[in-house]
Amino acid sequence: MKYRTIFDIIGPVMIGPSSSHTAGAARIGRAARTIFGRVPKRVIITLYGSFAKTYRGHGTDVALAGGILGFDTFDKRIVNALEIAKQQGVEIVFRESDELTTHPNTARMYLEDANGNMEVVGISIGGGKMEIVELNGFALNLSGNDPVLLVLHQDQYGAVARVATVLANHEINIGYMQVSRKEKGSEALMSIETDQKVESIVQNEISDLMGIVSVTVL
């Protein structure tokens, strides 16, 4: 991941103590909340590597919880996020794993409520920056720096072209696109970084296309 400005190196305005273990974790939790689209009723968070070893001392637990509640990195409520979650009826369970992962600061989050569930894997890469690397088993590479359109669809010819055509018709430029699938002919996931915000009217138009399962904006 390249640093775009000096602020990417210094890190964000944040509740400490660690940009990697606190600010990055808060952003992972907030990204998961955004993709899920609502406050979950139950969250199981599995921590790996240094996250698993130091999450209490470095505030990773409260940061992830705060992000799930929608708090930004500088929100002072983060320090009390676990208590606030209980007050809001959100059950958050932490588990530690000694399984080896590709990055030492890795969190796997399973979110659920009566309307459904979702699993997200995020990594904190330093300076408060993070990446979402997996969503419901689909490989991703999302930094959250630019608007991202997530389109779950049937793996069939023409699907990518139809979505790209809708974006072009609304003069929305694609900066980066990734398509991930578990197996040929099943479901696939498009992640599309755009230069402009994808408004709800555009999301609805994409949702109405043939073979589209769901549309989410991060």
C-alpha positions, 0 to 999 in steps of 0.5 A: 500500500503506497502512502499518498500524503504525509498524513498517511504516515503520521496517522489520523486524529485518534483515541490512542494508544496505537495507530495500528492497534487502535485507529486501524482497528476502529476503521476495520470495525466501522467498515464492517458496520458500513457493509453490514448496513445496520447495528448487529445484535451479535458479533464474534471477533477472532483476533490473530497475531499481535492483535490476539496478544495485545488487544486488551492493553492496546485498546484493540477490543474497544476500538473494534467495538467502537467502529462497529457502533459507528464511532470514528477514530477520534470519538471519545466514546471509543474508550467506553464502547464495550459498555455502550454496546451492552447498553444497546443490546449488542453482544460482542465476543472476542476470541484469540487464535494462534493460527498463522495469517498473512498479516500480524494485525488481523481480525475476523468479524462475524456479524449477525441479527434477525435479518442475516449475517456477514463475515469480514476479515480486516487487517491494520497495516500501520498509520491508522490505515486498514484493508478489508481482505475478505467478505463472506469468503470472497477475496478483496482488497479494500482500503476504504480511502475511496468510495467502493461499490460492492455488487454481489451477482451471479457469475455469468457473462455480461454482468460486469459490462452491465454494471459498468454501463450503468456507471458510465451512463451516470458519468461515474468513473471507475478507478479500480475494479476487482472481481472475485468468485468462489467457483465458476458459475456460482456467485461472484463479487465485484468491488469497484472504486469510483471517483464519484459517490454512487447515489442511491438512484444509481444503486437501485438501477444496478440492483434491477439488473439481471443477475444482481443479488445485492448492492452495497456502498462502502 
